[in-house]
Each structure stands twice: as structure tokens, then as C-alpha cells.
Amino acid sequence: MTLVADLPKQAALPRPNFERWRSRLGGLLPLLLPVTVIATWQTASSLGLIGSRLMPAPLDVVYAFWDKASSGQLAIDVLASAQRAISGLLVGGSIGFALGLANGMSKFSYALTDTTLQMLRTIPNLALIPLVILWFGIGEEAKLFLTALGVFFPIYLNTLHGVRNVDPQLIEMGRVYGMSGWTLFRKVIFPGALPSIFVGLRFSLGIMWLTLIVAESMAASAGIGHMANQAREFMLTDVVVLALVIYALLGKLADVLAKTLESLTLQWHPTFQKPVKA
């Protein structure tokens, strides 16, 4: 006989969803450092600790952005720089990708060209500017050449590294299954080299904008570098900082696009697969 009656079970209290808040805070974490730096920069400028002649306040840069954007000149400069950057990436990246594949798969091609390419890689791009001006003048061809040369070597080296470091056991397994030639390259070698190729692409995107800054200093009539050079001549430090900020934002945008393409292309790779929740 039970002396104490069974009491109704108490309903379980809902537990706070810590994972959801953690994911939200994790999305804001990359913004913490830039916001802190900008807030400190603005505070120091407002207190007079940083002179506007040396470094303009963030609000002054915002006003310069609004002035350039409202006049329509900013859009023209950004489009001109983006066109030069994309053209250089397509030309230099395509040649570097093709040579990386050729030298990675052919010992003869590697022995013939790699030593020469490695010697050319050690020559600074800035040292070539006098020759480039003699060869192409100061027109768009010179800017395209410098930008293409800047993106060529990262893509070439990483493509070569990716192809030559594909797991030999995977290649042998593909041959056992009857693969050869184009089929082996398409299903085994190229997918195995893709992670390294994307590393080269992301690295070349950063060099692309660095090279473009120098290229646009050569008598450009439009572009972010042209805007910065004009501002330097008239001591408009707010416009100079604005140009640097735009370069940084365009570089970040290019890197985000490359990372997105990498994630979509390499969904089969264990590194890019999302963990399955229990």
C-alpha cells in the first residue's frame, strides 16, 4: 500500500537557447576590433590628440565619401579600378593557372620553364615600371601588364603545388578503375588540387589591389589611385584615407566572394562540410 500519493510531475522549464545567442555573438565578433579602433580614433580626434593634418577624423572621411559619391566621381573611379583589376586577374590568372597545370603534370614542361619563372618571380614589380613605360607607354596596357604580372605568380605556384601534391594513392586507385588521361585529371587530379588553387586565388586577389595602386599612379585619368594622387597634391588627407578604405573594402569583398566560391565548389571536402548535429 502506497502511503504517499503520486504527485503530478512538474513541467520542465524551458532552457535558454545558449547556442543561438552564441552564434549571434560569433557573427558580430569580427566587427568588434574595427568598431573599437574607429571609436578610439574618433574620440582621439575630437579631443585634439590627433591632428587633422596628419590623420583626419572618421567623420571627415565620411563627409569626403558623401561629397565624392554625390558628385558621381566616386562611382566612376571605383568602376575604372574594378575593370582594371578584373582584367588583370583574368589575364594573369589564366596564364598562371595554365602554366601551373602544365608544369604540374609534365616533367618536360616543368624542367623547361619553372627555373625561368622562379627567377622572374624574384624581380620586384616596381622595378619593372621604367621598362613597362618604355614598352607600353602610360596607357591602359601598362596597368594591365603590371596587374596581370602581380596575380600570375601566386596562382601559378599554388596550382603547381596542388597538382604535384595530389595523393598518389588516389591517382593509382583511379587508374585501377580504368581512368586515364582527361578522365583521371577531371575526377582525381583537378579536384585534389582545388584547395591549393583557391589559396593562390585568394592570395593573388590581395596582390591584385596592391599592384593596382602603383599602376594607377601612372597618368591615370580615373580610378581610386588617381583620386588618391590628386588628393595628395592638394593635401586632402581625408580623401587619401577614403581611397585606402575603399581599397580595403574592395579587397575584403573580393576575398569574401572567393571564400564563397571555395565553399560551394569544395562541399565534398571534409574541411568544408558542416558538422551534423546530433
C-alpha positions as a Markdown table, in Angstrom:
| # | Residue | x | y | z |
|---|---|---|---|---|
| 1 | Met | 0.0 | 0.0 | 0.0 |
| 2 | Thr | 1.4 | 3.4 | -1.0 |
| 3 | Leu | 1.3 | 5.9 | 1.8 |
| 4 | Val | 2.1 | 9.0 | -0.3 |
| 5 | Ala | 0.0 | 9.7 | -3.4 |
| 6 | Asp | 1.9 | 10.2 | -6.6 |
| 7 | Leu | 2.3 | 13.9 | -7.1 |
| 8 | Pro | 1.9 | 15.3 | -10.7 |
| 9 | Lys | 5.2 | 15.7 | -12.4 |
| 10 | Gln | 6.3 | 19.3 | -12.6 |
| 11 | Ala | 6.6 | 20.6 | -16.2 |
| 12 | Ala | 10.2 | 21.1 | -17.2 |
| 13 | Leu | 11.2 | 24.7 | -17.5 |
| 14 | Pro | 12.4 | 25.8 | -21.0 |
| 15 | Arg | 16.2 | 26.0 | -21.1 |
| 16 | Pro | 17.7 | 29.2 | -22.6 |
| 17 | Asn | 19.0 | 28.7 | -26.1 |
| 18 | Phe | 22.6 | 29.5 | -25.5 |
| 19 | Glu | 23.7 | 28.1 | -28.8 |
| 20 | Arg | 21.5 | 30.7 | -30.7 |
| 21 | Trp | 23.0 | 33.6 | -28.7 |
| 22 | Arg | 26.5 | 32.2 | -29.1 |
| 23 | Ser | 26.1 | 32.1 | -32.9 |
| 24 | Arg | 24.7 | 35.6 | -33.0 |
| 25 | Leu | 27.6 | 37.0 | -30.9 |
| 26 | Gly | 30.0 | 35.0 | -33.0 |
| 27 | Gly | 28.7 | 36.8 | -36.1 |
| 28 | Leu | 29.4 | 40.1 | -34.5 |
| 29 | Leu | 32.8 | 39.2 | -33.2 |
| 30 | Pro | 34.7 | 40.2 | -36.4 |
| 31 | Leu | 33.2 | 43.7 | -36.1 |
| 32 | Leu | 34.5 | 44.2 | -32.6 |
| 33 | Leu | 38.0 | 45.3 | -33.4 |
| 34 | Pro | 37.2 | 47.6 | -36.3 |
| 35 | Val | 34.5 | 49.4 | -34.4 |
| 36 | Thr | 36.7 | 49.8 | -31.4 |
| 37 | Val | 39.5 | 51.2 | -33.5 |
| 38 | Ile | 37.2 | 53.7 | -35.3 |
| 39 | Ala | 35.6 | 54.8 | -32.0 |
| 40 | Thr | 39.0 | 55.3 | -30.4 |
| 41 | Trp | 40.2 | 57.1 | -33.5 |
| 42 | Gln | 37.2 | 59.5 | -33.5 |
| 43 | Thr | 37.5 | 60.1 | -29.8 |
| 44 | Ala | 41.2 | 61.0 | -30.0 |
| 45 | Ser | 40.5 | 63.3 | -33.0 |
| 46 | Ser | 37.7 | 65.1 | -31.1 |
| 47 | Leu | 39.9 | 65.6 | -28.1 |
| 48 | Gly | 42.6 | 67.1 | -30.3 |
| 49 | Leu | 45.1 | 64.2 | -29.6 |
| 50 | Ile | 45.4 | 63.5 | -33.3 |
| 51 | Gly | 45.8 | 66.5 | -35.7 |
| 52 | Ser | 43.5 | 66.6 | -38.7 |
| 53 | Arg | 46.5 | 67.5 | -40.9 |
| 54 | Leu | 48.2 | 64.1 | -40.1 |
| 55 | Met | 45.1 | 61.9 | -39.8 |
| 56 | Pro | 41.5 | 63.1 | -40.4 |
| 57 | Ala | 38.7 | 62.0 | -38.1 |
| 58 | Pro | 36.5 | 59.2 | -39.3 |
| 59 | Leu | 33.6 | 61.7 | -39.6 |
| 60 | Asp | 35.7 | 63.8 | -42.0 |
| 61 | Val | 36.3 | 60.7 | -44.1 |
| 62 | Val | 32.5 | 60.0 | -44.1 |
| 63 | Tyr | 31.9 | 63.6 | -45.3 |
| 64 | Ala | 34.5 | 63.1 | -48.1 |
| 65 | Phe | 32.8 | 59.9 | -49.1 |
| 66 | Trp | 29.5 | 61.7 | -49.3 |
| 67 | Asp | 31.0 | 64.5 | -51.3 |
| 68 | Lys | 32.6 | 62.2 | -53.8 |
| 69 | Ala | 29.6 | 59.9 | -54.0 |
| 70 | Ser | 27.0 | 62.7 | -54.5 |
| 71 | Ser | 29.1 | 64.2 | -57.4 |
| 72 | Gly | 29.2 | 60.8 | -59.2 |
| 73 | Gln | 33.0 | 60.8 | -59.4 |
| 74 | Leu | 33.4 | 58.1 | -56.8 |
| 75 | Ala | 31.4 | 55.6 | -58.9 |
| 76 | Ile | 33.5 | 56.4 | -62.0 |
| 77 | Asp | 36.7 | 55.8 | -60.1 |
| 78 | Val | 35.6 | 52.6 | -58.5 |
| 79 | Leu | 34.3 | 51.2 | -61.8 |
| 80 | Ala | 37.6 | 52.1 | -63.5 |
| 81 | Ser | 39.7 | 50.4 | -60.8 |
| 82 | Ala | 37.4 | 47.3 | -60.7 |
| 83 | Gln | 37.7 | 47.0 | -64.5 |
| 84 | Arg | 41.5 | 47.1 | -64.4 |
| 85 | Ala | 41.6 | 44.7 | -61.5 |
| 86 | Ile | 39.3 | 42.1 | -63.1 |
| 87 | Ser | 41.1 | 42.4 | -66.5 |
| 88 | Gly | 44.5 | 41.8 | -64.8 |
| 89 | Leu | 43.1 | 38.9 | -62.8 |
| 90 | Leu | 41.7 | 37.2 | -65.9 |
| 91 | Val | 44.8 | 37.6 | -68.0 |
| 92 | Gly | 47.4 | 36.9 | -65.3 |
| 93 | Gly | 45.4 | 34.3 | -63.5 |
| 94 | Ser | 44.6 | 32.3 | -66.7 |
| 95 | Ile | 48.2 | 32.2 | -67.8 |
| 96 | Gly | 49.4 | 31.2 | -64.3 |
| 97 | Phe | 46.7 | 28.6 | -64.0 |
| 98 | Ala | 47.6 | 27.1 | -67.4 |
| 99 | Leu | 51.3 | 27.0 | -66.7 |
| 100 | Gly | 50.7 | 25.6 | -63.2 |
| 101 | Leu | 48.7 | 22.7 | -64.6 |
| 102 | Ala | 51.2 | 22.1 | -67.4 |
| 103 | Asn | 54.3 | 22.1 | -65.1 |
| 104 | Gly | 52.5 | 20.1 | -62.5 |
| 105 | Met | 51.6 | 17.3 | -64.9 |
| 106 | Ser | 54.5 | 17.4 | -67.3 |
| 107 | Lys | 58.1 | 16.9 | -66.2 |
| 108 | Phe | 59.3 | 18.2 | -69.5 |
| 109 | Ser | 57.3 | 21.4 | -69.2 |
| 110 | Tyr | 58.5 | 21.8 | -65.6 |
| 111 | Ala | 62.2 | 21.4 | -66.5 |
| 112 | Leu | 61.8 | 23.8 | -69.4 |
| 113 | Thr | 60.0 | 26.7 | -67.8 |
| 114 | Asp | 60.0 | 26.6 | -64.0 |
| 115 | Thr | 63.5 | 27.8 | -63.4 |
| 116 | Thr | 63.0 | 30.8 | -65.6 |
| 117 | Leu | 59.6 | 31.6 | -63.9 |
| 118 | Gln | 61.2 | 31.4 | -60.5 |
| 119 | Met | 63.9 | 33.9 | -61.5 |
| 120 | Leu | 61.3 | 36.3 | -62.9 |
| 121 | Arg | 59.3 | 35.9 | -59.7 |
| 122 | Thr | 62.1 | 37.4 | -57.6 |
| 123 | Ile | 62.1 | 40.7 | -59.7 |
| 124 | Pro | 60.0 | 43.4 | -57.9 |
| 125 | Asn | 57.1 | 44.7 | -59.9 |
| 126 | Leu | 58.1 | 48.3 | -59.0 |
| 127 | Ala | 61.5 | 47.8 | -60.6 |
| 128 | Leu | 59.8 | 47.0 | -63.9 |
| 129 | Ile | 57.9 | 50.3 | -64.2 |
| 130 | Pro | 60.5 | 52.1 | -66.3 |
| 131 | Leu | 60.7 | 49.2 | -68.7 |
| 132 | Val | 56.9 | 48.9 | -68.8 |
| 133 | Ile | 56.5 | 52.6 | -69.6 |
| 134 | Leu | 59.0 | 52.1 | -72.5 |
| 135 | Trp | 57.2 | 49.0 | -73.7 |
| 136 | Phe | 53.6 | 50.1 | -73.4 |
| 137 | Gly | 53.7 | 53.8 | -72.6 |
| 138 | Ile | 51.5 | 55.1 | -69.8 |
| 139 | Gly | 48.2 | 53.9 | -71.1 |
| 140 | Glu | 45.9 | 51.0 | -70.0 |
| 141 | Glu | 48.2 | 48.4 | -71.5 |
| 142 | Ala | 50.9 | 49.2 | -68.9 |
| 143 | Lys | 48.4 | 49.0 | -66.0 |
| 144 | Leu | 47.0 | 45.7 | -67.3 |
| 145 | Phe | 50.6 | 44.2 | -67.6 |
| 146 | Leu | 51.5 | 45.2 | -64.0 |
| 147 | Thr | 48.3 | 43.9 | -62.5 |
| 148 | Ala | 48.4 | 40.6 | -64.5 |
| 149 | Leu | 52.0 | 40.1 | -63.5 |
| 150 | Gly | 51.2 | 40.6 | -59.9 |
| 151 | Val | 48.5 | 37.9 | -59.8 |
| 152 | Phe | 50.3 | 35.5 | -62.1 |
| 153 | Phe | 52.8 | 34.0 | -59.6 |
| 154 | Pro | 50.6 | 33.2 | -56.6 |
| 155 | Ile | 48.1 | 31.3 | -58.9 |
| 156 | Tyr | 51.0 | 29.6 | -60.7 |
| 157 | Leu | 52.8 | 28.5 | -57.6 |
| 158 | Asn | 49.7 | 27.2 | -55.8 |
| 159 | Thr | 48.3 | 25.5 | -58.9 |
| 160 | Leu | 51.7 | 23.8 | -59.4 |
| 161 | His | 51.8 | 22.8 | -55.7 |
| 162 | Gly | 48.3 | 21.5 | -55.7 |
| 163 | Val | 48.7 | 19.3 | -58.8 |
| 164 | Arg | 52.1 | 17.9 | -57.7 |
| 165 | Asn | 50.8 | 17.1 | -54.2 |
| 166 | Val | 47.7 | 15.1 | -55.1 |
| 167 | Asp | 47.7 | 11.9 | -53.1 |
| 168 | Pro | 49.4 | 9.3 | -55.3 |
| 169 | Gln | 47.2 | 6.5 | -53.9 |
| 170 | Leu | 44.2 | 8.3 | -55.3 |
| 171 | Ile | 45.8 | 8.5 | -58.7 |
| 172 | Glu | 46.7 | 4.9 | -58.6 |
| 173 | Met | 43.2 | 3.9 | -57.5 |
| 174 | Gly | 41.8 | 5.9 | -60.4 |
| 175 | Arg | 44.0 | 4.0 | -62.8 |
| 176 | Val | 42.9 | 0.7 | -61.3 |
| 177 | Tyr | 39.3 | 1.7 | -62.0 |
| 178 | Gly | 40.2 | 2.3 | -65.6 |
| 179 | Met | 40.7 | 6.1 | -65.6 |
| 180 | Ser | 43.3 | 7.7 | -67.8 |
| 181 | Gly | 44.0 | 11.0 | -69.5 |
| 182 | Trp | 41.3 | 13.6 | -69.3 |
| 183 | Thr | 39.0 | 11.4 | -67.1 |
| 184 | Leu | 41.8 | 11.0 | -64.5 |
| 185 | Phe | 42.5 | 14.7 | -64.5 |
| 186 | Arg | 38.9 | 15.7 | -64.2 |
| 187 | Lys | 37.8 | 13.3 | -61.5 |
| 188 | Val | 41.0 | 12.9 | -59.4 |
| 189 | Ile | 43.8 | 15.4 | -60.1 |
| 190 | Phe | 41.9 | 18.6 | -60.5 |
| 191 | Pro | 39.6 | 18.1 | -57.5 |
| 192 | Gly | 42.6 | 17.2 | -55.4 |
| 193 | Ala | 44.4 | 20.4 | -56.4 |
| 194 | Leu | 41.4 | 22.7 | -56.0 |
| 195 | Pro | 42.1 | 23.6 | -52.3 |
| 196 | Ser | 45.6 | 24.8 | -53.1 |
| 197 | Ile | 44.3 | 26.6 | -56.2 |
| 198 | Phe | 41.9 | 28.6 | -54.1 |
| 199 | Val | 44.6 | 29.6 | -51.7 |
| 200 | Gly | 46.5 | 31.0 | -54.7 |
| 201 | Leu | 43.4 | 32.8 | -55.9 |
| 202 | Arg | 42.8 | 34.5 | -52.5 |
| 203 | Phe | 46.5 | 35.4 | -52.2 |
| 204 | Ser | 46.5 | 36.9 | -55.7 |
| 205 | Leu | 43.4 | 39.0 | -55.0 |
| 206 | Gly | 45.3 | 40.8 | -52.3 |
| 207 | Ile | 48.3 | 41.4 | -54.5 |
| 208 | Met | 46.0 | 42.5 | -57.3 |
| 209 | Trp | 44.9 | 45.6 | -55.4 |
| 210 | Leu | 48.4 | 46.3 | -54.1 |
| 211 | Thr | 49.7 | 46.3 | -57.7 |
| 212 | Leu | 46.8 | 48.4 | -58.9 |
| 213 | Ile | 47.6 | 51.2 | -56.5 |
| 214 | Val | 51.1 | 51.5 | -58.2 |
| 215 | Ala | 49.7 | 51.0 | -61.7 |
| 216 | Glu | 47.1 | 53.8 | -61.3 |
| 217 | Ser | 49.8 | 56.2 | -60.3 |
| 218 | Met | 51.0 | 56.3 | -64.0 |
| 219 | Ala | 49.0 | 59.1 | -65.5 |
| 220 | Ala | 45.5 | 57.6 | -64.9 |
| 221 | Ser | 42.5 | 59.8 | -65.7 |
| 222 | Ala | 40.2 | 57.8 | -63.4 |
| 223 | Gly | 40.5 | 55.2 | -60.7 |
| 224 | Ile | 40.9 | 55.1 | -56.9 |
| 225 | Gly | 44.7 | 55.6 | -57.3 |
| 226 | His | 44.1 | 58.6 | -59.5 |
| 227 | Met | 41.8 | 60.0 | -56.8 |
| 228 | Ala | 44.4 | 59.4 | -54.1 |
| 229 | Asn | 47.2 | 61.1 | -56.1 |
| 230 | Gln | 45.1 | 64.2 | -56.8 |
| 231 | Ala | 44.2 | 64.4 | -53.1 |
| 232 | Arg | 47.9 | 64.1 | -52.2 |
| 233 | Glu | 48.8 | 67.0 | -54.4 |
| 234 | Phe | 46.2 | 69.2 | -52.7 |
| 235 | Met | 46.9 | 67.8 | -49.2 |
| 236 | Leu | 43.4 | 66.4 | -48.8 |
| 237 | Thr | 44.2 | 63.8 | -46.3 |
| 238 | Asp | 40.5 | 62.8 | -45.8 |
| 239 | Val | 40.3 | 61.8 | -49.5 |
| 240 | Val | 43.6 | 59.9 | -49.2 |
| 241 | Val | 42.3 | 57.9 | -46.3 |
| 242 | Leu | 39.0 | 57.4 | -48.1 |
| 243 | Ala | 40.9 | 55.9 | -51.0 |
| 244 | Leu | 42.7 | 53.5 | -48.6 |
| 245 | Val | 39.4 | 52.5 | -47.0 |
| 246 | Ile | 37.8 | 51.8 | -50.4 |
| 247 | Tyr | 40.8 | 49.6 | -51.4 |
| 248 | Ala | 40.4 | 47.7 | -48.1 |
| 249 | Leu | 36.7 | 47.2 | -48.6 |
| 250 | Leu | 37.1 | 46.1 | -52.3 |
| 251 | Gly | 39.8 | 43.7 | -51.2 |
| 252 | Lys | 37.6 | 42.3 | -48.4 |
| 253 | Leu | 34.7 | 41.9 | -50.9 |
| 254 | Ala | 36.9 | 40.0 | -53.3 |
| 255 | Asp | 38.1 | 37.7 | -50.6 |
| 256 | Val | 34.5 | 37.0 | -49.4 |
| 257 | Leu | 33.5 | 36.2 | -53.0 |
| 258 | Ala | 36.5 | 33.8 | -53.3 |
| 259 | Lys | 35.7 | 32.1 | -50.0 |
| 260 | Thr | 32.1 | 31.7 | -51.0 |
| 261 | Leu | 33.1 | 30.2 | -54.3 |
| 262 | Glu | 35.5 | 27.9 | -52.5 |
| 263 | Ser | 32.8 | 26.7 | -50.1 |
| 264 | Leu | 30.4 | 26.0 | -52.9 |
| 265 | Thr | 33.0 | 24.2 | -55.0 |
| 266 | Leu | 34.5 | 22.1 | -52.2 |
| 267 | Gln | 31.4 | 20.9 | -50.5 |
| 268 | Trp | 32.7 | 17.4 | -50.9 |
| 269 | His | 35.9 | 18.2 | -48.9 |
| 270 | Pro | 35.8 | 17.3 | -45.2 |
| 271 | Thr | 37.2 | 20.7 | -44.2 |
| 272 | Phe | 34.2 | 22.5 | -45.7 |
| 273 | Gln | 31.5 | 20.1 | -44.6 |
| 274 | Lys | 29.3 | 21.3 | -41.7 |
| 275 | Pro | 29.2 | 19.0 | -38.7 |
| 276 | Val | 26.0 | 17.0 | -38.3 |
| 277 | Lys | 24.1 | 17.9 | -35.2 |
| 278 | Ala | 23.0 | 15.0 | -33.0 |
